[in-house]
Amino acid sequence: MTDEQLLRYSRQILLPAFGIAGQERLRAASVLIVGLGGLGSPVAMYLAAAGVGRLLLADFDAVDLSNLQRQILHTSERIGLPKADSARLALHALNPEVELIVVKHSLTEERLPALIADVDLVVDCCDNFATRFAVNAACVAARVPLVSGAAIRLEGQVTAFSGQPGDPCYQCLYPRDGDLDETCSATGVLAPVVGIVGSIQATEAIKILTGLGAPLFGRLLLLDAATMDWRSLRLGVDPACPVCSGRA
């Protein structure tokens, strides 16, 4: 590592369980971030600042005025710009060492396997269940870890899935039946809540990539920001899950 890199990342290198070895693992890592809105903003910023070597920035939407209340990657000057391009500008200014790849097409079941085969971890920051289910299935098939977050109103949740046989997946938590979608545009969200959830997602991603601490595999964190109460629930494998059951 160069002297400049040692200085840039010095505060996390000082952590006894992290050190230079942890920083080198981050620099060698590749992460796909799905969605660059309220959750994806802090995720992308913290992963870039921490020195993850390669970030794939996936979002096919454009910056809108209504986004700016909570999507801190974007600015008023970039209204109308594709979010992936706006994110690339912000992240390059934050840390020019990180390789940034924009993905501006929708993440279909056909396109996801090729993307996920080329990364070490996926962070799901999207706002619809169709994409979440598709991302989960692709991660399970590729055995790639997935960090999942969601926030709405004054509520949030975060969990992580190892992608390994015998461990639960996203569809074990949310069976694919009925209309599950609720959106911030319909029900609202308090801006800092997405920041809290996204920051935890970034923390989990760094932990998984570097082996730091114990990830949220098999656990679901639930936040009620109205009372600032947290709950932690255990997640089990659904033996009838069509995505992960019966895997060897």
Backbone as CSV, one residue per row, in Angstrom:
resi,resn,N_x,N_y,N_z,CA_x,CA_y,CA_z,C_x,C_y,C_z
1,MET,0.836,-1.195,0.000,0.000,0.000,0.000,0.876,1.252,0.000
2,THR,0.409,2.301,-0.663,1.141,3.558,-0.693,0.941,4.325,0.610
3,ASP,1.786,5.329,0.831,1.633,6.162,2.012,0.280,6.878,2.002
4,GLU,-0.157,7.304,0.805,-1.446,7.987,0.705,-2.591,7.059,1.067
5,GLN,-2.530,5.804,0.644,-3.570,4.835,0.995,-3.554,4.532,2.488
6,LEU,-2.386,4.407,3.057,-2.292,4.163,4.496,-2.913,5.303,5.289
7,LEU,-2.734,6.518,4.805,-3.320,7.667,5.483,-4.833,7.719,5.265
8,ARG,-5.290,7.485,4.034,-6.713,7.543,3.725,-7.503,6.550,4.570
9,TYR,-6.990,5.347,4.721,-7.733,4.280,5.402,-7.233,4.015,6.819
10,SER,-6.460,4.945,7.364,-5.765,4.690,8.628,-6.706,4.372,9.782
11,ARG,-7.869,5.020,9.824,-8.733,4.824,10.984,-9.317,3.415,11.049
12,GLN,-9.558,2.783,9.895,-10.045,1.408,9.972,-8.890,0.410,10.019
13,ILE,-7.745,0.764,9.439,-6.571,-0.103,9.555,-6.141,-0.236,11.008
14,LEU,-6.381,0.809,11.814,-6.026,0.779,13.239,-6.820,-0.261,14.024
15,LEU,-7.967,-0.690,13.501,-8.774,-1.684,14.209,-8.007,-3.003,14.281
16,PRO,-7.813,-3.569,15.479,-6.981,-4.776,15.615,-7.469,-5.953,14.764
17,ALA,-8.800,-6.084,14.614,-9.342,-7.208,13.848,-9.413,-6.921,12.356
18,PHE,-8.959,-5.744,11.939,-9.056,-5.338,10.540,-7.658,-5.247,9.926
19,GLY,-6.921,-4.222,10.303,-5.531,-4.093,9.885,-5.351,-3.946,8.382
20,ILE,-4.107,-4.029,7.952,-3.778,-3.913,6.530,-4.367,-5.076,5.744
21,ALA,-4.429,-6.252,6.361,-4.993,-7.414,5.666,-6.455,-7.178,5.299
22,GLY,-7.219,-6.580,6.221,-8.614,-6.268,5.932,-8.750,-5.251,4.819
23,GLN,-7.863,-4.262,4.825,-7.900,-3.251,3.776,-7.571,-3.846,2.416
24,GLU,-6.633,-4.752,2.378,-6.287,-5.408,1.125,-7.451,-6.263,0.618
25,ARG,-8.178,-6.888,1.527,-9.357,-7.667,1.100,-10.407,-6.761,0.482
26,LEU,-10.609,-5.594,1.079,-11.562,-4.647,0.497,-11.102,-4.198,-0.882
27,ARG,-9.838,-3.900,-1.016,-9.326,-3.395,-2.288,-9.474,-4.446,-3.393
28,ALA,-9.431,-5.724,-3.024,-9.555,-6.806,-4.005,-11.005,-7.183,-4.291
29,ALA,-11.953,-6.589,-3.560,-13.349,-7.015,-3.627,-14.127,-6.277,-4.707
30,SER,-15.172,-6.953,-5.175,-16.090,-6.388,-6.158,-17.511,-6.550,-5.617
31,VAL,-18.273,-5.454,-5.629,-19.613,-5.450,-5.025,-20.614,-4.855,-6.012
32,LEU,-21.761,-5.516,-6.142,-22.881,-4.991,-6.919,-23.865,-4.323,-5.972
33,ILE,-24.166,-3.050,-6.214,-25.168,-2.325,-5.442,-26.408,-2.172,-6.316
34,VAL,-27.516,-2.750,-5.872,-28.759,-2.738,-6.640,-29.646,-1.621,-6.109
35,GLY,-29.728,-0.541,-6.858,-30.521,0.611,-6.438,-29.641,1.680,-5.824
36,LEU,-29.786,2.913,-6.321,-28.949,4.027,-5.862,-29.810,5.157,-5.326
37,GLY,-30.825,4.771,-4.541,-31.727,5.735,-3.942,-31.408,5.960,-2.480
38,GLY,-32.443,5.924,-1.640,-32.265,6.234,-0.228,-31.332,5.282,0.490
39,LEU,-31.447,3.982,0.224,-30.553,2.998,0.838,-29.219,2.927,0.107
40,GLY,-29.281,2.923,-1.212,-28.064,2.793,-1.995,-27.109,3.954,-1.841
41,SER,-27.637,5.138,-1.502,-26.762,6.307,-1.329,-25.741,6.100,-0.217
42,PRO,-26.147,5.830,1.031,-25.136,5.617,2.068,-24.320,4.357,1.846
43,VAL,-24.936,3.311,1.286,-24.176,2.089,1.005,-23.030,2.395,0.063
44,ALA,-23.339,3.030,-1.063,-22.305,3.323,-2.065,-21.242,4.254,-1.512
45,MET,-21.655,5.272,-0.773,-20.693,6.232,-0.254,-19.760,5.602,0.768
46,TYR,-20.296,4.796,1.672,-19.443,4.179,2.683,-18.536,3.108,2.087
47,LEU,-19.034,2.332,1.112,-18.177,1.311,0.511,-17.071,1.947,-0.321
48,ALA,-17.385,3.020,-1.032,-16.351,3.721,-1.788,-15.339,4.353,-0.844
49,ALA,-15.820,5.017,0.188,-14.913,5.664,1.142,-14.027,4.655,1.857
50,ALA,-14.580,3.462,2.125,-13.822,2.430,2.834,-12.778,1.772,1.954
51,GLY,-12.890,1.939,0.617,-11.865,1.418,-0.266,-12.179,0.103,-0.941
52,VAL,-13.480,-0.235,-1.089,-13.816,-1.411,-1.894,-13.310,-1.159,-3.316
53,GLY,-12.610,-2.125,-3.880,-11.882,-1.892,-5.118,-12.743,-1.653,-6.338
54,ARG,-13.910,-2.306,-6.395,-14.733,-2.246,-7.613,-16.208,-2.248,-7.218
55,LEU,-16.931,-1.231,-7.649,-18.349,-1.115,-7.368,-19.130,-1.094,-8.669
56,LEU,-20.114,-1.991,-8.782,-21.059,-1.971,-9.885,-22.299,-1.231,-9.405
57,LEU,-22.652,-0.157,-10.077,-23.712,0.750,-9.644,-24.925,0.546,-10.541
58,ALA,-25.940,-0.142,-10.040,-27.078,-0.538,-10.864,-28.327,0.261,-10.522
59,ASP,-28.807,1.035,-11.481,-30.074,1.764,-11.346,-30.442,2.292,-12.727
60,PHE,-31.677,2.071,-13.160,-32.083,2.542,-14.488,-32.969,3.788,-14.416
61,ASP,-33.116,4.347,-13.204,-33.959,5.527,-13.011,-33.113,6.797,-13.134
62,ALA,-33.802,7.948,-13.199,-33.134,9.252,-13.258,-33.401,10.029,-11.979
63,VAL,-32.522,10.952,-11.658,-32.676,11.773,-10.457,-33.890,12.685,-10.612
64,ASP,-34.718,12.707,-9.569,-35.939,13.524,-9.541,-35.898,14.425,-8.308
65,LEU,-36.556,15.542,-8.385,-36.572,16.481,-7.256,-37.050,15.816,-5.980
66,SER,-38.035,14.928,-6.085,-38.582,14.273,-4.890,-37.582,13.319,-4.246
67,ASN,-36.529,12.933,-4.964,-35.509,12.036,-4.401,-34.607,12.724,-3.391
68,LEU,-34.434,14.033,-3.530,-33.343,14.720,-2.843,-33.543,14.830,-1.339
69,GLN,-34.758,14.576,-0.855,-35.013,14.610,0.581,-34.238,13.530,1.328
70,ARG,-33.856,12.445,0.638,-33.239,11.311,1.325,-32.105,10.652,0.536
71,GLN,-32.014,10.889,-0.769,-31.033,10.194,-1.614,-29.785,11.067,-1.738
72,ILE,-28.914,10.963,-0.745,-27.839,11.938,-0.556,-26.693,11.805,-1.556
73,LEU,-26.720,10.808,-2.417,-25.742,10.732,-3.501,-25.954,11.824,-4.538
74,HIS,-27.192,12.298,-4.661,-27.590,13.136,-5.783,-27.783,14.592,-5.346
75,THR,-27.738,15.498,-6.322,-27.836,16.928,-6.035,-28.860,17.575,-6.961
76,SER,-29.238,18.791,-6.614,-30.198,19.534,-7.430,-29.687,19.730,-8.855
77,GLU,-28.381,19.936,-8.992,-27.804,20.160,-10.312,-27.884,18.930,-11.206
78,ARG,-28.072,17.750,-10.599,-28.086,16.517,-11.389,-29.493,15.963,-11.598
79,ILE,-30.527,16.766,-11.341,-31.895,16.343,-11.635,-32.004,16.032,-13.126
80,GLY,-32.586,14.885,-13.444,-32.723,14.447,-14.826,-31.608,13.540,-15.299
81,LEU,-30.487,13.526,-14.591,-29.360,12.660,-14.946,-29.654,11.237,-14.465
82,PRO,-29.254,10.210,-15.214,-29.400,8.844,-14.697,-28.722,8.707,-13.328
83,LYS,-29.400,8.024,-12.415,-28.852,7.902,-11.063,-27.489,7.223,-11.054
84,ALA,-27.283,6.264,-11.943,-25.991,5.578,-11.986,-24.876,6.552,-12.358
85,ASP,-25.147,7.456,-13.302,-24.148,8.454,-13.682,-23.934,9.479,-12.572
86,SER,-25.023,9.886,-11.927,-24.910,10.814,-10.803,-24.087,10.197,-9.676
87,ALA,-24.343,8.922,-9.397,-23.592,8.229,-8.352,-22.114,8.141,-8.700
88,ARG,-21.810,7.864,-9.961,-20.409,7.766,-10.375,-19.676,9.090,-10.146
89,LEU,-20.327,10.201,-10.450,-19.716,11.504,-10.217,-19.419,11.724,-8.736
90,ALA,-20.404,11.422,-7.897,-20.243,11.642,-6.460,-19.166,10.740,-5.872
91,LEU,-19.153,9.468,-6.269,-18.225,8.514,-5.685,-16.796,8.728,-6.180
92,HIS,-16.648,9.134,-7.425,-15.301,9.434,-7.925,-14.700,10.621,-7.175
93,ALA,-15.537,11.618,-6.881,-15.058,12.766,-6.113,-14.674,12.353,-4.691
94,LEU,-15.390,11.376,-4.151,-15.126,10.908,-2.788,-13.860,10.066,-2.725
95,ASN,-13.701,9.147,-3.685,-12.522,8.272,-3.687,-12.189,7.863,-5.123
96,PRO,-11.281,8.589,-5.776,-10.955,8.302,-7.174,-10.245,6.978,-7.385
97,GLU,-9.835,6.287,-6.305,-9.161,4.997,-6.457,-10.121,3.867,-6.807
98,VAL,-11.392,4.030,-6.511,-12.358,2.947,-6.687,-12.774,2.853,-8.150
99,GLU,-12.788,1.623,-8.694,-13.292,1.404,-10.044,-14.818,1.401,-10.002
100,LEU,-15.432,2.228,-10.828,-16.884,2.400,-10.809,-17.457,1.993,-12.162
101,ILE,-18.391,1.061,-12.132,-19.018,0.562,-13.353,-20.518,0.820,-13.255
102,VAL,-21.078,1.530,-14.208,-22.505,1.847,-14.169,-23.293,0.797,-14.936
103,VAL,-24.446,0.442,-14.373,-25.376,-0.507,-14.990,-26.721,0.188,-15.041
104,LYS,-27.113,0.624,-16.245,-28.309,1.465,-16.366,-29.510,0.723,-16.950
105,HIS,-29.372,-0.576,-17.176,-30.531,-1.349,-17.641,-31.190,-2.059,-16.469
106,SER,-32.445,-2.470,-16.653,-33.160,-3.171,-15.592,-32.509,-4.532,-15.338
107,LEU,-32.550,-4.971,-14.078,-31.904,-6.224,-13.699,-32.901,-7.370,-13.815
108,THR,-32.984,-7.942,-14.985,-33.905,-9.048,-15.236,-33.274,-10.366,-14.801
109,GLU,-34.087,-11.396,-14.720,-33.590,-12.719,-14.355,-32.564,-13.218,-15.360
110,GLU,-32.664,-12.756,-16.610,-31.722,-13.191,-17.640,-30.378,-12.470,-17.520
111,ARG,-30.397,-11.217,-17.086,-29.168,-10.427,-17.023,-28.398,-10.608,-15.723
112,LEU,-29.103,-10.926,-14.649,-28.465,-10.959,-13.335,-27.347,-11.996,-13.194
113,PRO,-27.508,-13.222,-13.696,-26.439,-14.209,-13.469,-25.065,-13.750,-13.935
114,ALA,-24.984,-13.106,-15.093,-23.680,-12.659,-15.590,-23.080,-11.582,-14.700
115,LEU,-23.923,-10.677,-14.191,-23.433,-9.634,-13.297,-22.939,-10.216,-11.978
116,ILE,-23.731,-11.103,-11.394,-23.423,-11.615,-10.059,-22.260,-12.601,-10.096
117,ALA,-22.060,-13.263,-11.227,-20.922,-14.175,-11.344,-19.597,-13.445,-11.237
118,ASP,-19.621,-12.131,-11.413,-18.389,-11.342,-11.458,-18.152,-10.531,-10.184
119,VAL,-18.950,-10.773,-9.118,-18.797,-9.999,-7.886,-18.642,-10.928,-6.687
120,ASP,-18.187,-10.349,-5.582,-18.003,-11.102,-4.342,-19.198,-10.975,-3.411
121,LEU,-20.037,-9.951,-3.627,-21.144,-9.682,-2.715,-22.132,-8.759,-3.420
122,VAL,-23.410,-8.888,-3.056,-24.458,-8.023,-3.583,-25.136,-7.317,-2.413
123,VAL,-25.384,-6.016,-2.571,-26.173,-5.265,-1.592,-27.471,-4.838,-2.272
124,ASP,-28.582,-5.336,-1.771,-29.892,-5.046,-2.356,-30.471,-3.806,-1.690
125,CYS,-30.544,-2.730,-2.459,-31.085,-1.455,-1.973,-32.269,-1.014,-2.826
126,CYS,-32.902,-1.956,-3.521,-33.992,-1.595,-4.423,-35.295,-1.441,-3.647
127,ASP,-36.357,-1.061,-4.352,-37.619,-0.752,-3.684,-38.786,-1.547,-4.240
128,ASN,-38.500,-2.717,-4.857,-39.609,-3.540,-5.348,-39.286,-5.018,-5.175
129,PHE,-40.330,-5.795,-4.910,-40.126,-7.208,-4.598,-39.730,-8.027,-5.815
130,ALA,-40.172,-7.655,-7.005,-39.799,-8.424,-8.192,-38.282,-8.460,-8.357
131,THR,-37.638,-7.308,-8.204,-36.180,-7.267,-8.311,-35.523,-7.986,-7.145
132,ARG,-36.058,-7.815,-5.947,-35.477,-8.497,-4.777,-35.494,-10.010,-4.943
133,PHE,-36.621,-10.557,-5.423,-36.699,-11.997,-5.626,-35.721,-12.451,-6.705
134,ALA,-35.603,-11.687,-7.786,-34.685,-12.052,-8.864,-33.235,-12.001,-8.394
135,VAL,-32.889,-10.965,-7.652,-31.529,-10.847,-7.122,-31.237,-11.989,-6.163
136,ASN,-32.167,-12.310,-5.296,-31.977,-13.407,-4.345,-31.733,-14.730,-5.064
137,ALA,-32.556,-15.030,-6.068,-32.405,-16.297,-6.785,-31.048,-16.383,-7.465
138,ALA,-30.594,-15.266,-8.045,-29.297,-15.259,-8.711,-28.158,-15.421,-7.703
139,CYS,-28.290,-14.803,-6.528,-27.255,-14.943,-5.493,-27.193,-16.371,-4.968
140,VAL,-28.354,-16.985,-4.759,-28.377,-18.379,-4.298,-27.728,-19.283,-5.334
141,ALA,-28.071,-19.082,-6.607,-27.512,-19.920,-7.664,-25.995,-19.773,-7.756
142,ALA,-25.501,-18.566,-7.531,-24.055,-18.301,-7.630,-23.330,-18.476,-6.299
143,ARG,-24.081,-18.714,-5.219,-23.523,-18.831,-3.867,-22.761,-17.567,-3.477
144,VAL,-23.367,-16.426,-3.788,-22.789,-15.118,-3.474,-23.573,-14.499,-2.319
145,PRO,-22.914,-13.970,-1.295,-23.618,-13.351,-0.171,-24.456,-12.149,-0.613
146,LEU,-25.568,-11.965,0.087,-26.509,-10.887,-0.204,-26.828,-10.149,1.081
147,VAL,-26.704,-8.817,1.055,-27.111,-7.977,2.177,-28.379,-7.242,1.754
148,SER,-29.441,-7.410,2.531,-30.751,-6.879,2.148,-31.229,-5.861,3.176
149,GLY,-31.798,-4.760,2.685,-32.354,-3.739,3.571,-33.632,-3.178,3.001
150,ALA,-34.453,-2.621,3.883,-35.697,-1.971,3.457,-36.059,-0.928,4.497
151,ALA,-36.718,0.139,4.046,-37.157,1.199,4.959,-38.415,1.833,4.397
152,ILE,-39.357,2.115,5.287,-40.590,2.791,4.903,-41.171,3.444,6.154
153,ARG,-41.822,4.589,5.969,-42.362,5.347,7.097,-41.257,5.595,8.139
154,LEU,-41.420,5.099,9.351,-40.380,5.190,10.384,-39.862,3.808,10.766
155,GLU,-39.896,2.890,9.807,-39.529,1.506,10.067,-38.432,1.058,9.110
156,GLY,-37.575,0.168,9.609,-36.515,-0.354,8.761,-36.170,-1.777,9.141
157,GLN,-35.521,-2.468,8.219,-35.052,-3.819,8.504,-33.796,-4.113,7.692
158,VAL,-32.942,-4.947,8.264,-31.686,-5.343,7.625,-31.419,-6.801,7.946
159,THR,-30.931,-7.535,6.941,-30.466,-8.893,7.181,-29.421,-9.230,6.132
160,ALA,-28.795,-10.390,6.274,-27.798,-10.849,5.311,-27.990,-12.343,5.092
161,PHE,-27.691,-12.762,3.878,-27.821,-14.167,3.495,-26.486,-14.638,2.939
162,SER,-26.037,-15.785,3.395,-24.712,-16.282,3.002,-24.682,-16.809,1.582
163,GLY,-25.831,-17.255,1.074,-25.878,-17.881,-0.240,-25.416,-19.325,-0.239
164,GLN,-25.075,-19.843,0.930,-24.547,-21.198,1.020,-25.649,-22.221,1.319
165,PRO,-25.488,-23.457,0.859,-26.482,-24.499,1.132,-26.715,-24.677,2.634
166,GLY,-27.982,-24.850,3.002,-28.340,-25.043,4.402,-28.694,-23.773,5.137
167,ASP,-28.409,-22.603,4.531,-28.745,-21.323,5.140,-29.978,-20.730,4.462
168,PRO,-30.755,-19.901,5.198,-31.961,-19.323,4.599,-31.630,-18.321,3.502
169,CYS,-32.622,-18.063,2.656,-32.481,-17.038,1.626,-33.636,-16.036,1.776
170,TYR,-33.635,-15.011,0.945,-34.651,-13.960,1.056,-36.061,-14.509,0.889
171,GLN,-36.220,-15.508,0.031,-37.561,-16.044,-0.199,-38.036,-16.918,0.952
172,CYS,-37.125,-17.373,1.805,-37.549,-18.031,3.048,-38.225,-17.026,3.975
173,LEU,-37.755,-15.770,3.929,-38.310,-14.704,4.764,-39.610,-14.184,4.184
174,TYR,-39.649,-13.988,2.869,-40.839,-13.466,2.193,-41.241,-14.414,1.069
175,PRO,-42.161,-15.347,1.344,-42.647,-16.216,0.263,-43.239,-15.382,-0.866
176,ARG,-43.080,-15.877,-2.067,-43.498,-15.118,-3.246,-44.979,-15.353,-3.528
177,ASP,-45.814,-14.697,-2.742,-47.256,-14.845,-2.957,-47.941,-13.516,-2.661
178,GLY,-48.880,-13.151,-3.504,-49.647,-11.931,-3.281,-48.868,-10.684,-3.632
179,ASP,-49.457,-9.536,-3.337,-48.863,-8.236,-3.642,-48.235,-7.683,-2.381
180,LEU,-46.900,-7.741,-2.311,-46.194,-7.346,-1.099,-45.725,-5.899,-1.134
181,ASP,-45.731,-5.294,-2.325,-45.069,-4.004,-2.473,-45.773,-2.870,-1.745
182,GLU,-44.999,-2.134,-0.973,-45.375,-0.819,-0.474,-44.238,0.109,-0.858
183,THR,-44.535,1.299,-1.301,-43.492,2.200,-1.758,-43.487,3.474,-0.931
184,CYS,-42.303,4.102,-0.868,-42.184,5.370,-0.156,-43.027,6.455,-0.818
185,SER,-43.178,6.371,-2.136,-43.975,7.381,-2.836,-45.439,7.315,-2.440
186,ALA,-45.883,6.148,-1.980,-47.277,5.998,-1.575,-47.485,6.203,-0.079
187,THR,-46.484,5.823,0.735,-46.679,5.838,2.182,-45.719,6.763,2.919
188,GLY,-44.663,7.231,2.259,-43.728,8.159,2.878,-42.611,7.459,3.639
189,VAL,-41.552,8.213,3.921,-40.440,7.704,4.714,-39.700,8.898,5.300
190,LEU,-39.236,8.751,6.537,-38.413,9.780,7.170,-36.980,9.642,6.669
191,ALA,-36.411,10.731,6.199,-35.118,10.671,5.508,-34.017,9.935,6.284
192,PRO,-33.771,10.233,7.572,-32.648,9.564,8.236,-32.840,8.062,8.418
193,VAL,-34.078,7.573,8.329,-34.306,6.142,8.515,-33.598,5.345,7.419
194,VAL,-33.668,5.822,6.173,-32.967,5.098,5.114,-31.452,5.197,5.320
195,GLY,-30.991,6.301,5.905,-29.573,6.433,6.208,-29.109,5.441,7.262
196,ILE,-29.935,5.233,8.279,-29.606,4.256,9.327,-29.505,2.858,8.729
197,VAL,-30.525,2.477,7.963,-30.563,1.130,7.387,-29.420,0.951,6.388
198,GLY,-29.210,1.931,5.512,-28.128,1.823,4.536,-26.757,1.742,5.187
199,SER,-26.556,2.475,6.271,-25.271,2.418,6.975,-25.023,1.029,7.553
200,ILE,-26.077,0.402,8.059,-25.927,-0.963,8.581,-25.638,-1.934,7.445
201,GLN,-26.306,-1.753,6.309,-26.008,-2.602,5.155,-24.535,-2.490,4.749
202,ALA,-24.023,-1.275,4.717,-22.608,-1.083,4.371,-21.698,-1.748,5.396
203,THR,-22.044,-1.635,6.662,-21.262,-2.283,7.717,-21.233,-3.789,7.537
204,GLU,-22.401,-4.375,7.255,-22.472,-5.818,7.049,-21.655,-6.239,5.830
205,ALA,-21.719,-5.449,4.767,-20.946,-5.774,3.567,-19.450,-5.807,3.879
206,ILE,-18.964,-4.801,4.594,-17.544,-4.750,4.947,-17.168,-5.920,5.852
207,LYS,-18.026,-6.249,6.797,-17.760,-7.391,7.682,-17.628,-8.687,6.893
208,ILE,-18.547,-8.910,5.969,-18.525,-10.148,5.193,-17.288,-10.203,4.305
209,LEU,-16.956,-9.101,3.670,-15.817,-9.073,2.747,-14.480,-9.261,3.458
210,THR,-14.395,-8.821,4.703,-13.109,-8.857,5.415,-13.030,-9.910,6.511
211,GLY,-14.158,-10.557,6.828,-14.163,-11.517,7.928,-14.213,-10.867,9.297
212,LEU,-14.613,-9.610,9.350,-14.672,-8.873,10.613,-15.974,-9.194,11.350
213,GLY,-15.885,-9.579,12.617,-17.076,-9.777,13.437,-17.957,-10.917,12.950
214,ALA,-19.233,-10.854,13.339,-20.210,-11.888,12.992,-21.316,-11.258,12.155
215,PRO,-21.443,-11.638,10.895,-22.480,-11.052,10.038,-23.887,-11.414,10.505
216,LEU,-24.863,-10.761,9.904,-26.277,-10.982,10.234,-26.863,-12.202,9.525
217,PHE,-26.057,-13.187,9.211,-26.587,-14.387,8.586,-27.572,-15.065,9.534
218,GLY,-28.785,-15.306,9.057,-29.786,-15.981,9.883,-30.432,-15.103,10.921
219,ARG,-30.221,-13.786,10.844,-30.856,-12.860,11.779,-31.463,-11.685,11.023
220,LEU,-32.565,-11.187,11.524,-33.240,-10.028,10.947,-33.313,-8.928,11.993
221,LEU,-32.742,-7.763,11.687,-32.837,-6.597,12.562,-34.037,-5.766,12.146
222,LEU,-34.873,-5.394,13.112,-36.051,-4.567,12.859,-35.939,-3.277,13.660
223,LEU,-36.159,-2.149,13.005,-36.080,-0.834,13.643,-37.441,-0.163,13.653
224,ASP,-37.842,0.329,14.817,-38.989,1.230,14.947,-38.414,2.582,15.360
225,ALA,-38.235,3.472,14.394,-37.583,4.744,14.686,-38.475,5.683,15.487
226,ALA,-39.770,5.425,15.526,-40.668,6.274,16.316,-40.320,6.193,17.796
227,THR,-39.924,5.017,18.243,-39.522,4.821,19.643,-38.036,4.496,19.760
228,MET,-37.356,4.381,18.609,-35.956,3.973,18.501,-35.721,2.650,19.216
229,ASP,-36.599,1.708,18.949,-36.474,0.347,19.459,-35.957,-0.563,18.361
230,TRP,-35.066,-1.475,18.753,-34.543,-2.483,17.839,-34.945,-3.871,18.312
231,ARG,-35.264,-4.738,17.368,-35.502,-6.147,17.665,-34.644,-6.995,16.745
232,SER,-34.205,-8.137,17.234,-33.438,-9.081,16.431,-34.166,-10.418,16.435
233,LEU,-34.492,-10.909,15.246,-35.227,-12.165,15.105,-34.364,-13.193,14.388
234,ARG,-34.519,-14.455,14.777,-33.814,-15.535,14.096,-34.581,-15.935,12.844
235,LEU,-33.848,-16.194,11.770,-34.448,-16.643,10.524,-34.120,-18.115,10.306
236,GLY,-35.126,-18.879,9.972,-34.915,-20.286,9.674,-35.077,-20.566,8.192
237,VAL,-34.623,-21.727,7.781,-34.779,-22.159,6.395,-36.198,-22.666,6.188
238,ASP,-36.819,-22.239,5.096,-38.120,-22.771,4.714,-37.880,-24.055,3.923
239,PRO,-38.256,-25.235,4.466,-37.968,-26.476,3.769,-38.691,-26.601,2.428
240,ALA,-39.722,-25.748,2.243,-40.456,-25.765,0.975,-40.056,-24.623,0.052
241,CYS,-38.998,-23.886,0.403,-38.579,-22.764,-0.413,-38.196,-23.223,-1.807
242,PRO,-38.806,-22.653,-2.842,-38.488,-23.094,-4.211,-37.115,-22.641,-4.685
243,VAL,-36.457,-21.742,-3.950,-35.163,-21.228,-4.380,-34.001,-21.992,-3.750
244,CYS,-34.068,-22.206,-2.426,-32.887,-22.746,-1.746,-33.075,-24.127,-1.138
245,SER,-34.302,-24.671,-1.102,-34.491,-25.985,-0.463,-33.884,-27.098,-1.328
246,GLY,-33.330,-28.071,-0.679,-32.791,-29.227,-1.384,-31.453,-28.995,-2.044
247,ARG,-30.795,-27.872,-1.726,-29.476,-27.620,-2.322,-28.404,-28.392,-1.581
248,ALA,-27.468,-28.902,-2.337,-26.369,-29.660,-1.733,-25.069,-28.877,-1.853
